[in-house]
Amino acid sequence: MTLAFFKMQGAGNDFIVIDNRTRGYNEKQLQQLARRVCQRKVSVGGDALMVVEAPVSEGADLRMRFFNADGSEAEMCGNGARCLARYAYEQQIAGAAMVIDTMAGPVPAWRLGERRYQVRLNPPSAYQKELPLAALTDKNGEPVATEGIEFADHVDLGEPAIPHLVISCPDLAQQTAEQLRSLAEAFRWWSLLPKGANVNFFALSENPAEPVLVRTFERGVEDFTLACGTGSGSVAYALVQRGLAAPDVGPIRLAVPGGLLEVEVKGRQLNLIGDTNIVVRGTITDEDLTWG
């Protein structure tokens, strides 16, 4: 028994995509499959497993289920949705304009070119400005030093919410992932946020023409990733709310380790734009499809 898959990536976020419409794998099997096939070096490897299922909402073309590498199911993923839109178009599941069902709500998507896709992120459902940095503690309840951090805002996207922290770190370009890790882990499990959060550090350039620098530590992956679409959307939204970016001059450009993303901010409407890439097409082998 084998299972066809695509491995895709958008701005460095890489995903394994399968079609479950005829397979009918249950939630437990999909969680197990994600943990197995997302392991790097011993299997296909990826940030997450994305699963195509039949839509559940009227007017949607397909349903997206998103399982992190640790097997946990997430509400939605912006870069994943862009890749899934390309998969759906090229597999003739949907046309050049489509609607994707997600746990966080319907996500419209458009094909802009052979590789370029746009998705409308789930709208912000909550925004908290200036969380109290003095309240940040580590997993042992000890205070965490936050020198070099200007502020931390909280943005929820969709309902149920995808929680994000947007953290101003002006010297971000001089920081390595290792230097940021302990701080990121403390923010990730901050007691102020019951579900935890994706942690997005950003820095503005002195040159307004330069893109915003963004580094994201993602829950579920539990590490820094090359990009986070919903994280980029949350950063763009917070910048506009604070008057640090002007949405009327065009999309906000964000430089992530995996490339460049753009976010159009029109009130509560966030459009994520960027390239997609098909890395490989293949089949997953019997060993990974033997349920424990």
Backbone bond lengths (Angstrom), bond angles and torsions (degrees), N, CA, C in turn:
res aa  C-N    CA-C-N  psi(-1)  N-CA   C-N-CA  omega(-1)  CA-C   N-CA-C  phi
1 M - - - 1.454 - - 1.526 109.03 -
2 T 1.317 117.20 130.38 1.460 121.53 177.01 1.520 109.16 -131.63
3 L 1.333 115.32 163.86 1.460 122.13 -177.85 1.516 108.95 -132.75
4 A 1.336 117.30 122.53 1.458 121.11 178.93 1.531 110.12 -70.25
5 F 1.327 115.55 142.81 1.461 120.23 177.63 1.525 110.74 -144.77
6 F 1.317 115.97 157.96 1.457 123.90 164.67 1.519 106.35 -110.39
7 K 1.325 117.59 140.71 1.461 120.31 163.84 1.518 106.22 -105.80
8 M 1.340 115.88 125.48 1.452 121.58 -175.46 1.527 109.04 -129.97
9 Q 1.334 115.26 159.74 1.451 118.92 174.38 1.525 109.82 -145.58
10 G 1.326 114.41 145.53 1.455 122.14 175.62 1.509 108.63 -131.20
11 A 1.325 116.91 113.95 1.473 122.82 -177.05 1.522 111.81 55.73
12 G 1.337 116.06 29.62 1.466 120.09 176.89 1.510 114.95 95.62
13 N 1.328 119.08 -15.70 1.468 121.04 170.21 1.522 107.06 -71.77
14 D 1.332 118.09 121.37 1.459 118.64 -177.84 1.522 111.27 -113.36
15 F 1.330 114.52 143.00 1.457 122.24 -170.75 1.521 110.52 -138.01
16 I 1.322 115.19 146.44 1.457 122.24 170.08 1.523 106.22 -100.81
17 V 1.337 116.62 126.51 1.461 121.09 -174.68 1.526 109.24 -116.26
18 I 1.341 116.12 128.29 1.464 120.76 176.18 1.526 109.46 -130.28
19 D 1.333 115.75 158.80 1.460 122.17 177.45 1.533 107.67 -105.56
20 N 1.331 116.26 114.23 1.465 121.70 -176.22 1.527 112.17 -102.41
21 R 1.334 117.62 11.36 1.467 119.21 -173.66 1.521 111.96 -66.89
22 T 1.322 117.75 -31.86 1.458 119.59 178.64 1.529 111.95 -106.73
23 R 1.328 117.51 -20.84 1.474 120.66 179.86 1.521 111.55 -70.62
24 G 1.313 115.87 -46.32 1.452 119.46 179.03 1.512 114.88 72.64
25 Y 1.335 118.11 31.04 1.455 119.95 176.20 1.526 109.21 -63.20
26 N 1.336 116.98 140.58 1.449 120.28 179.70 1.529 110.28 -86.50
27 E 1.327 115.66 176.72 1.466 120.36 -175.11 1.521 112.14 -60.39
28 K 1.319 117.22 -43.93 1.460 120.61 -179.60 1.527 110.97 -61.87
29 Q 1.323 116.94 -42.11 1.464 120.54 178.96 1.521 111.09 -65.47
30 L 1.324 117.87 -40.29 1.468 121.05 179.67 1.527 110.87 -67.09
31 Q 1.319 117.44 -38.41 1.463 120.29 176.48 1.527 110.50 -62.23
32 Q 1.319 116.06 -43.53 1.455 121.10 179.91 1.519 110.67 -65.93
33 L 1.334 115.71 -42.51 1.467 120.01 179.04 1.522 110.65 -61.36
34 A 1.336 117.22 -42.51 1.471 120.59 179.47 1.524 110.63 -60.08
35 R 1.328 116.80 -46.65 1.466 119.64 -179.01 1.517 111.60 -61.32
36 R 1.312 116.24 -34.59 1.465 119.23 -178.42 1.528 112.29 -77.12
37 V 1.320 116.63 -56.29 1.467 119.39 -168.70 1.523 112.95 -78.62
38 C 1.348 118.32 -17.06 1.460 119.84 178.58 1.525 112.54 -82.65
39 Q 1.337 117.66 -7.76 1.461 120.30 178.80 1.527 109.95 -67.40
40 R 1.300 115.37 124.60 1.461 119.38 178.04 1.530 110.49 -77.79
41 K 1.295 116.29 149.21 1.467 126.36 179.06 1.527 113.73 77.92
42 V 1.350 118.26 -28.12 1.459 118.92 -179.15 1.528 112.31 -111.45
43 S 1.346 117.64 -9.03 1.458 120.58 177.01 1.526 108.21 -148.55
44 V 1.325 117.34 -155.88 1.470 120.09 -177.45 1.521 110.57 -61.16
45 G 1.322 117.03 -46.57 1.455 121.99 178.72 1.513 113.08 85.95
46 G 1.319 116.60 131.81 1.453 120.41 178.18 1.518 110.91 177.75
47 D 1.331 115.29 166.71 1.458 120.46 175.72 1.526 111.08 -71.90
48 A 1.337 116.16 -29.08 1.466 118.84 -174.11 1.518 110.34 -164.36
49 L 1.336 114.30 164.09 1.456 123.38 171.85 1.527 107.48 -105.42
50 M 1.335 116.89 126.54 1.461 121.00 175.54 1.522 108.66 -110.11
51 V 1.318 114.46 134.00 1.459 121.42 -171.99 1.525 109.29 -121.03
52 V 1.338 116.17 126.37 1.460 121.51 175.19 1.525 109.07 -89.48
53 E 1.330 116.45 127.51 1.455 121.79 174.63 1.520 108.95 -132.73
54 A 1.322 116.46 171.33 1.461 120.62 178.45 1.519 109.58 -65.70
55 P 1.337 118.02 145.01 1.463 120.31 -179.25 1.521 111.35 -66.01
56 V 1.336 114.71 152.57 1.459 119.87 177.80 1.527 111.41 -112.84
57 S 1.331 117.45 -11.74 1.461 121.63 -179.20 1.518 110.29 -107.47
58 E 1.308 116.02 145.29 1.454 120.72 177.61 1.529 109.30 -63.91
59 G 1.319 116.15 132.52 1.450 121.18 179.01 1.513 115.21 91.45
60 A 1.346 117.93 -10.26 1.462 120.83 177.77 1.521 110.02 -84.64
61 D 1.335 115.70 152.77 1.464 121.70 -178.91 1.527 112.72 -96.31
62 L 1.316 116.86 -27.69 1.458 121.58 -178.85 1.515 108.44 -162.51
63 R 1.309 115.18 164.93 1.461 121.58 177.14 1.517 109.11 -113.22
64 M 1.315 115.54 137.63 1.460 122.38 177.24 1.529 109.29 -108.19
65 R 1.344 115.61 124.80 1.464 120.14 169.45 1.521 106.80 -114.60
66 F 1.314 115.21 137.74 1.459 120.79 -169.48 1.524 109.23 -127.05
67 F 1.337 115.95 115.76 1.453 122.00 -178.77 1.528 109.23 -114.33
68 N 1.331 115.78 119.20 1.455 120.45 177.09 1.526 110.69 -63.67
69 A 1.319 115.17 168.28 1.461 120.05 -178.49 1.521 112.58 -61.11
70 D 1.341 117.20 -23.63 1.465 119.46 178.83 1.526 112.62 -87.67
71 G 1.336 117.10 3.35 1.456 121.42 178.30 1.513 114.43 92.91
72 S 1.329 117.78 -9.87 1.464 120.38 178.99 1.526 109.41 -73.31
73 E 1.335 116.07 144.87 1.455 120.39 179.92 1.521 109.27 -94.47
74 A 1.323 116.77 129.30 1.466 122.78 -179.45 1.524 109.95 -103.50
75 E 1.331 114.44 160.90 1.462 120.03 -175.47 1.530 112.07 -70.19
76 M 1.337 116.67 -43.22 1.462 120.30 -176.99 1.515 108.45 -169.83
77 C 1.313 116.43 163.55 1.463 122.34 176.00 1.513 107.33 -144.42
78 G 1.322 116.76 123.77 1.463 120.48 -176.11 1.516 113.61 -65.83
79 N 1.335 117.49 -50.28 1.462 119.53 178.49 1.520 110.59 -66.91
80 G 1.330 116.12 -34.26 1.460 119.05 175.69 1.512 111.62 -63.35
81 A 1.330 117.31 -41.54 1.459 120.76 179.53 1.524 111.08 -64.12
82 R 1.328 116.96 -36.73 1.473 118.89 176.88 1.530 110.52 -63.66
83 C 1.331 116.09 -43.99 1.469 119.38 178.43 1.528 110.78 -65.68
84 L 1.325 116.55 -40.48 1.458 119.71 -179.21 1.530 110.83 -65.41
85 A 1.323 117.03 -34.20 1.461 120.20 177.00 1.530 110.30 -62.15
86 R 1.321 116.17 -42.27 1.476 118.65 177.54 1.524 110.74 -64.94
87 Y 1.321 116.76 -43.40 1.464 120.92 177.49 1.527 110.16 -57.21
88 A 1.335 116.85 -47.36 1.462 120.96 -178.13 1.521 111.36 -63.56
89 Y 1.325 116.48 -37.90 1.469 119.57 179.53 1.529 110.22 -68.95
90 E 1.325 117.06 -46.94 1.465 119.99 -175.18 1.524 112.52 -74.63
91 Q 1.329 117.28 -22.14 1.466 120.95 175.58 1.531 111.38 -93.25
92 Q 1.316 116.46 6.81 1.469 123.81 177.53 1.539 112.37 60.03
93 I 1.332 115.33 33.56 1.452 120.70 173.76 1.521 110.14 -84.04
94 A 1.335 116.14 -29.94 1.463 121.87 -178.45 1.518 109.06 -147.69
95 G 1.327 115.90 168.14 1.454 121.75 178.26 1.519 111.69 -88.36
96 A 1.338 115.72 -164.57 1.466 120.97 -176.52 1.519 112.24 -71.38
97 A 1.326 117.91 -19.31 1.469 123.15 171.21 1.517 107.24 -121.91
98 M 1.314 116.46 134.12 1.472 119.56 -173.75 1.510 110.20 -151.74
99 V 1.326 115.59 168.86 1.462 121.93 173.24 1.521 107.72 -126.41
100 I 1.335 115.66 129.04 1.457 122.55 -178.28 1.524 109.19 -108.11
101 D 1.327 116.36 123.56 1.462 120.92 173.08 1.524 109.42 -71.23
102 T 1.333 117.71 133.29 1.462 121.46 172.64 1.525 108.73 -136.51
103 M 1.312 116.39 166.80 1.460 120.59 177.41 1.522 111.69 -61.54
104 A 1.339 116.78 -25.85 1.463 120.92 -178.05 1.521 112.55 -93.43
105 G 1.337 117.10 2.99 1.455 120.43 179.64 1.517 111.65 121.79
106 P 1.347 117.51 175.12 1.465 121.09 -178.57 1.524 111.87 -70.44
107 V 1.331 116.26 140.73 1.461 122.70 -179.21 1.532 108.84 -123.60
108 P 1.331 118.51 106.04 1.461 120.42 173.92 1.535 110.22 -69.61
109 A 1.317 116.72 145.75 1.463 121.82 -179.01 1.522 109.31 -142.39
110 W 1.349 115.65 150.83 1.457 121.86 -177.82 1.520 110.34 -138.38
111 R 1.298 115.37 141.22 1.465 122.15 171.03 1.524 107.90 -85.58
112 L 1.335 116.72 119.67 1.465 121.32 179.15 1.519 111.85 -101.06
113 G 1.307 116.76 -16.78 1.456 122.52 -178.84 1.510 108.83 -175.20
114 E 1.323 117.49 -176.86 1.467 120.48 -176.56 1.526 111.44 -56.75
115 R 1.328 117.29 -40.44 1.466 120.94 -179.17 1.521 112.74 -113.75
116 R 1.305 117.93 -15.84 1.455 121.64 -170.59 1.533 110.74 -94.87
117 Y 1.340 115.58 124.34 1.460 121.45 -177.88 1.532 109.91 -132.66
118 Q 1.332 114.19 151.01 1.464 121.51 178.10 1.518 109.32 -124.94
119 V 1.345 115.81 138.13 1.459 120.59 173.10 1.523 108.41 -127.41
120 R 1.312 115.82 148.73 1.458 120.97 173.46 1.520 107.35 -93.80
121 L 1.311 115.24 113.06 1.453 119.99 -178.95 1.527 110.71 -66.78
122 N 1.325 115.74 155.12 1.460 119.36 174.09 1.520 108.56 -58.97
123 P 1.333 118.51 136.29 1.465 120.57 -173.68 1.524 112.20 -67.70
124 P 1.322 117.24 153.27 1.469 120.09 176.20 1.521 110.89 -57.92
125 S 1.326 116.11 130.14 1.462 121.26 177.44 1.518 111.56 -106.18
126 A 1.332 117.61 -11.22 1.464 121.84 176.38 1.524 108.37 -159.13
127 Y 1.327 115.32 146.65 1.466 120.92 175.06 1.521 108.10 -144.59
128 Q 1.327 116.40 121.45 1.458 122.33 176.92 1.521 108.54 -118.19
129 K 1.310 115.10 123.37 1.460 120.86 -177.93 1.521 110.03 -95.44
130 E 1.339 115.12 139.32 1.461 121.96 170.40 1.531 112.66 59.93
131 L 1.341 116.28 64.09 1.460 119.22 173.55 1.537 109.20 -65.29
132 P 1.332 118.08 149.24 1.473 120.77 -175.01 1.527 112.27 -73.83
133 L 1.322 116.65 103.83 1.460 120.90 -177.29 1.526 112.25 -62.18
134 A 1.329 116.74 -27.11 1.473 119.93 179.73 1.524 111.72 -64.67
135 A 1.342 117.02 -17.34 1.472 120.54 -178.73 1.524 112.93 -88.07
136 L 1.335 117.63 -1.06 1.465 120.32 -177.47 1.522 110.67 -73.99
137 T 1.343 116.33 127.50 1.464 121.82 177.26 1.528 109.75 -130.89
138 D 1.319 116.56 161.72 1.456 120.45 176.03 1.528 109.49 -85.04
139 K 1.338 117.35 -175.73 1.464 121.30 -175.94 1.525 112.80 -64.73
140 N 1.345 116.70 -17.63 1.457 120.72 177.88 1.527 112.40 -94.99
141 G 1.342 115.75 4.98 1.456 119.73 179.40 1.513 114.35 83.35
142 E 1.328 117.44 8.28 1.458 121.03 179.69 1.528 110.27 -85.53
143 P 1.349 117.30 142.15 1.478 119.84 178.72 1.524 111.35 -59.71
144 V 1.324 115.55 145.41 1.470 122.14 -179.96 1.523 108.58 -112.90
145 A 1.320 115.73 129.21 1.463 120.34 178.51 1.532 109.81 -69.98
146 T 1.317 115.54 135.70 1.469 120.07 -177.28 1.527 111.88 -123.68
147 E 1.348 117.17 30.64 1.460 119.34 175.73 1.528 109.86 -59.11
148 G 1.296 116.13 139.00 1.463 120.90 -179.36 1.505 113.53 91.18
149 I 1.347 117.30 -8.11 1.464 121.52 176.71 1.535 108.06 -99.42
150 E 1.312 117.56 123.78 1.468 121.09 -179.22 1.520 111.92 -81.16
151 F 1.330 116.90 -45.82 1.458 120.52 179.73 1.519 109.56 -162.77
152 A 1.329 115.19 163.75 1.469 122.33 174.96 1.524 108.18 -134.25
153 D 1.320 116.55 122.10 1.462 122.71 175.76 1.522 109.18 -109.55
154 H 1.318 115.80 156.83 1.463 121.56 179.62 1.523 109.11 -117.01
155 V 1.344 116.16 127.24 1.462 122.45 178.55 1.523 108.61 -125.70
156 D 1.326 116.74 126.50 1.460 122.19 171.08 1.523 108.35 -102.59
157 L 1.328 116.61 132.63 1.458 121.14 174.89 1.524 108.91 -111.44
158 G 1.337 116.57 129.42 1.459 120.97 174.45 1.514 112.81 79.67
159 E 1.334 113.87 -179.66 1.463 121.87 -179.64 1.522 108.05 -150.09
160 P 1.368 120.87 109.59 1.457 125.53 5.13 1.532 112.22 -64.96
161 A 1.302 115.65 152.00 1.453 121.53 -165.78 1.522 113.23 -78.97
162 I 1.340 114.06 145.49 1.460 122.19 165.68 1.525 105.77 -98.51
163 P 1.346 118.61 108.70 1.462 120.33 -173.71 1.525 113.14 -82.55
164 H 1.324 115.13 135.39 1.463 121.09 178.69 1.516 110.49 -134.44
165 L 1.320 115.95 140.90 1.453 122.04 166.61 1.521 108.42 -102.91
166 V 1.310 116.19 135.77 1.471 122.89 177.72 1.524 106.23 -115.03
167 I 1.332 116.84 112.38 1.460 122.12 -167.94 1.523 110.19 -121.31
168 S 1.332 115.74 121.20 1.462 121.27 179.22 1.518 109.97 -79.96
169 C 1.338 115.74 120.35 1.469 122.45 -178.48 1.531 107.07 -135.09
170 P 1.335 118.05 86.70 1.465 120.93 -171.88 1.522 115.16 -56.27
171 D 1.328 118.62 -31.17 1.470 119.93 -179.42 1.531 112.09 -96.44
172 L 1.312 116.61 28.41 1.468 121.81 -175.81 1.526 111.97 -56.39
173 A 1.320 117.53 -37.45 1.470 120.82 -177.23 1.525 111.54 -62.58
174 Q 1.325 117.28 -24.75 1.461 120.22 -179.12 1.533 112.09 -91.04
175 Q 1.332 117.04 -5.88 1.460 121.11 -176.93 1.536 110.28 -94.55
176 T 1.324 116.14 141.16 1.461 120.54 172.09 1.531 108.68 -94.48
177 A 1.315 116.33 163.72 1.462 120.25 177.47 1.522 110.44 -58.64
178 E 1.332 116.75 -36.99 1.455 120.05 -179.48 1.527 111.29 -65.07
179 Q 1.345 116.30 -39.21 1.457 119.87 178.63 1.529 111.71 -66.92
180 L 1.310 115.70 -32.68 1.460 120.43 -177.88 1.529 113.27 -85.67
181 R 1.324 117.00 -13.26 1.459 119.71 -167.87 1.532 113.57 -60.48
182 S 1.322 118.03 -49.95 1.464 119.16 -176.51 1.521 110.61 -63.33
183 L 1.319 116.55 -37.92 1.461 120.16 177.33 1.526 110.11 -66.53
184 A 1.328 116.11 -42.68 1.464 120.26 -179.92 1.527 111.07 -62.75
185 E 1.319 117.35 -41.91 1.467 120.48 -179.30 1.526 111.10 -65.45
186 A 1.334 116.79 -36.51 1.469 119.35 177.25 1.523 110.66 -65.20
187 F 1.326 116.97 -45.25 1.465 120.46 177.34 1.525 110.70 -64.23
188 R 1.337 116.38 -38.64 1.474 120.92 -177.65 1.526 111.17 -56.27
189 W 1.331 117.59 -39.92 1.465 122.12 -175.89 1.530 111.66 -108.82
190 W 1.316 117.52 24.21 1.459 121.58 -177.72 1.529 109.82 -54.29
191 S 1.324 115.91 129.79 1.466 120.79 -176.36 1.526 112.71 -64.07
192 L 1.328 117.55 -19.07 1.463 120.34 178.08 1.527 112.15 -68.02
193 L 1.338 116.68 -18.73 1.462 121.66 -175.65 1.522 108.82 -119.05
194 P 1.325 118.73 100.80 1.471 121.92 -172.69 1.525 114.05 -57.36
195 K 1.349 118.20 -34.04 1.466 120.95 -179.44 1.524 112.27 -87.71
196 G 1.344 117.15 1.46 1.447 117.83 -169.35 1.517 109.26 73.67
197 A 1.320 116.97 -170.74 1.471 118.97 -178.29 1.512 110.72 -161.81
198 N 1.334 114.95 155.88 1.455 121.14 163.68 1.530 106.79 -75.29
199 V 1.318 117.05 140.14 1.462 121.44 -173.90 1.518 109.26 -111.90
200 N 1.341 116.14 116.87 1.460 121.77 -176.17 1.524 109.93 -115.75
201 F 1.332 117.48 107.08 1.457 122.11 172.66 1.533 108.11 -86.42
202 F 1.324 116.50 140.47 1.470 118.47 177.45 1.523 110.17 -140.59
203 A 1.333 114.98 159.42 1.463 121.74 174.44 1.523 108.19 -144.08
204 L 1.318 115.82 135.79 1.460 121.98 175.97 1.519 109.43 -87.97
205 S 1.328 116.16 144.84 1.461 121.37 175.79 1.526 109.78 -84.60
206 E 1.326 115.98 152.24 1.460 119.70 174.04 1.520 110.97 -65.71
207 N 1.324 116.15 -24.82 1.470 121.77 177.80 1.524 108.34 -93.95
208 P 1.329 118.53 111.82 1.474 120.53 -177.37 1.523 113.67 -58.98
209 A 1.335 117.23 -20.39 1.466 120.11 -179.59 1.531 112.02 -77.81
210 E 1.314 116.28 -15.72 1.459 120.32 -179.58 1.531 110.44 -82.14
211 P 1.330 117.58 147.54 1.473 119.54 179.92 1.518 112.33 -69.34
212 V 1.323 115.50 159.66 1.464 122.63 175.50 1.531 108.02 -73.76
213 L 1.303 116.94 132.16 1.462 121.59 178.06 1.528 109.13 -83.93
214 V 1.338 117.14 129.48 1.462 121.61 -176.71 1.528 109.94 -134.43
215 R 1.336 115.52 136.01 1.458 122.12 173.37 1.534 107.40 -131.11
216 T 1.331 117.34 130.06 1.463 121.22 -173.29 1.523 111.87 -123.22
217 F 1.336 114.57 131.24 1.462 123.02 171.63 1.527 105.72 -102.93
218 E 1.344 117.05 116.18 1.462 121.06 -171.48 1.514 112.82 -100.75
219 R 1.324 115.07 133.03 1.461 120.52 172.85 1.535 107.92 -66.85
220 G 1.302 116.44 151.26 1.470 119.91 -176.46 1.507 111.61 87.64
221 V 1.327 117.16 -51.05 1.468 120.96 171.38 1.526 108.78 -77.25
222 E 1.334 115.66 -35.34 1.470 124.14 -179.40 1.520 111.63 59.09
223 D 1.321 113.84 44.41 1.466 120.41 179.22 1.518 107.91 -165.96
224 F 1.324 115.63 169.40 1.449 119.83 170.91 1.524 109.08 -71.92
225 T 1.306 116.98 138.96 1.461 121.84 176.34 1.521 109.19 -115.75
226 L 1.326 115.38 168.61 1.461 119.67 -177.81 1.521 112.41 -74.44
227 A 1.331 117.11 -16.24 1.463 120.36 178.00 1.517 108.54 -169.65
228 C 1.339 115.62 158.64 1.462 122.04 171.65 1.522 106.56 -145.96
229 G 1.330 116.18 115.44 1.457 120.25 -176.57 1.514 113.15 -66.84
230 T 1.343 117.13 -48.01 1.460 119.17 178.86 1.524 110.50 -67.69
231 G 1.330 116.73 -32.10 1.460 120.00 175.69 1.517 111.34 -64.78
232 S 1.325 116.64 -43.17 1.460 120.34 177.66 1.524 110.65 -62.81
233 G 1.342 116.16 -40.47 1.459 120.05 177.00 1.517 111.66 -62.36
234 S 1.331 116.70 -40.44 1.460 121.19 179.73 1.527 111.26 -66.20
235 V 1.333 116.83 -40.92 1.465 120.26 177.13 1.525 110.08 -61.25
236 A 1.339 116.37 -48.01 1.462 120.01 -179.39 1.523 111.17 -59.93
237 Y 1.332 116.77 -42.16 1.460 120.43 -179.06 1.534 110.53 -64.21
238 A 1.340 117.62 -45.22 1.462 120.64 -179.88 1.525 111.36 -63.85
239 L 1.325 117.45 -38.78 1.458 120.50 178.88 1.521 110.93 -61.45
240 V 1.325 116.70 -41.13 1.459 120.52 178.99 1.530 110.16 -67.44
241 Q 1.334 117.07 -42.60 1.464 119.95 179.83 1.520 111.65 -61.06
242 R 1.313 116.39 -32.67 1.454 120.83 -179.20 1.527 112.75 -89.31
243 G 1.329 118.18 -2.01 1.456 120.58 -178.33 1.516 113.66 74.53
244 L 1.329 117.23 19.59 1.464 121.51 -179.55 1.526 112.71 -92.68
245 A 1.315 116.80 -6.62 1.467 121.91 176.81 1.520 107.95 -144.50
246 A 1.318 115.16 145.79 1.469 121.21 -177.97 1.522 109.21 -106.14
247 P 1.325 118.54 109.48 1.463 120.48 -176.14 1.527 114.01 -73.15
248 D 1.327 117.11 -17.43 1.463 119.35 -174.13 1.525 113.27 -80.55
249 V 1.337 117.88 -2.59 1.466 120.00 179.63 1.533 111.52 -101.73
250 G 1.313 116.79 7.03 1.459 120.53 178.43 1.511 111.45 123.10
251 P 1.327 117.27 179.69 1.467 120.71 -178.70 1.525 112.13 -59.94
252 I 1.316 115.80 146.71 1.461 121.89 173.47 1.521 107.71 -80.59
253 R 1.319 116.48 127.32 1.454 121.41 -177.61 1.524 109.44 -96.16
254 L 1.331 115.18 134.18 1.467 120.96 -176.83 1.518 109.43 -128.29
255 A 1.335 115.18 126.04 1.459 121.19 178.47 1.524 108.84 -93.82
256 V 1.325 115.88 113.81 1.463 122.57 176.86 1.529 107.29 -111.51
257 P 1.330 119.09 162.49 1.469 119.17 -177.56 1.528 113.62 -55.47
258 G 1.345 117.18 -28.46 1.458 119.81 -178.09 1.517 114.98 -88.71
259 G 1.325 117.92 -0.37 1.464 118.87 179.57 1.520 111.63 144.36
260 L 1.327 115.27 -146.19 1.455 121.68 -175.39 1.526 109.67 -121.98
261 L 1.332 116.00 132.14 1.454 122.08 174.26 1.523 108.74 -120.34
262 E 1.334 115.73 155.31 1.450 121.09 176.50 1.525 108.96 -125.82
263 V 1.329 115.81 142.53 1.465 121.16 177.49 1.518 109.25 -130.80
264 E 1.331 116.20 121.03 1.453 121.94 171.12 1.528 107.94 -87.10
265 V 1.322 117.04 127.49 1.463 121.90 178.02 1.523 108.05 -113.14
266 K 1.313 115.29 112.83 1.464 121.46 178.77 1.526 107.53 -125.44
267 G 1.335 116.09 86.42 1.461 119.65 -172.96 1.517 109.47 67.28
268 R 1.332 116.12 -121.09 1.465 121.45 177.54 1.531 111.58 -94.08
269 Q 1.315 117.00 5.80 1.463 121.05 179.83 1.523 109.39 -94.87
270 L 1.339 115.63 122.84 1.455 122.16 -177.82 1.524 109.22 -119.95
271 N 1.325 117.02 118.80 1.463 122.01 178.19 1.520 109.33 -108.83
272 L 1.326 116.02 120.34 1.463 122.41 -179.70 1.527 109.24 -98.80
273 I 1.340 116.33 127.72 1.463 122.19 -173.60 1.522 109.22 -127.82
274 G 1.333 116.07 137.06 1.456 119.35 175.97 1.516 111.66 177.80
275 D 1.327 114.93 176.97 1.463 120.90 -179.17 1.526 111.03 -83.21
276 T 1.327 114.87 156.25 1.461 122.89 173.03 1.523 108.34 -125.19
277 N 1.308 116.04 155.10 1.466 120.19 -179.86 1.522 110.08 -141.29
278 I 1.326 115.46 136.28 1.463 121.33 171.23 1.527 107.02 -92.10
279 V 1.318 116.69 115.79 1.459 121.45 -177.40 1.525 110.19 -80.96
280 V 1.342 116.12 -47.88 1.459 120.28 -177.67 1.526 109.11 -162.25
281 R 1.315 116.13 150.73 1.466 122.69 168.89 1.521 106.97 -112.49
282 G 1.332 116.49 141.30 1.455 118.07 -179.19 1.513 112.10 -167.57
283 T 1.321 115.65 -163.30 1.464 121.42 177.25 1.519 109.01 -129.51
284 I 1.323 115.00 140.95 1.454 122.47 175.06 1.525 107.48 -86.61
285 T 1.309 116.61 137.09 1.465 121.41 -168.98 1.524 112.90 -86.14
286 D 1.333 113.79 170.51 1.462 121.59 -177.60 1.526 112.94 -53.90
287 E 1.338 116.49 -39.55 1.467 119.73 -173.75 1.526 111.25 -59.55
288 D 1.322 117.04 -40.90 1.454 120.14 -179.51 1.518 112.54 -79.29
289 L 1.326 117.41 -7.78 1.463 121.06 -179.63 1.521 112.03 -108.44
290 T 1.340 116.55 15.03 1.462 121.75 175.48 1.514 107.92 -96.11
291 W 1.313 115.92 112.58 1.471 120.53 -172.50 1.522 109.98 -80.18
292 G 1.343 114.28 134.49 1.448 119.80 179.44 1.519 111.36 -87.99
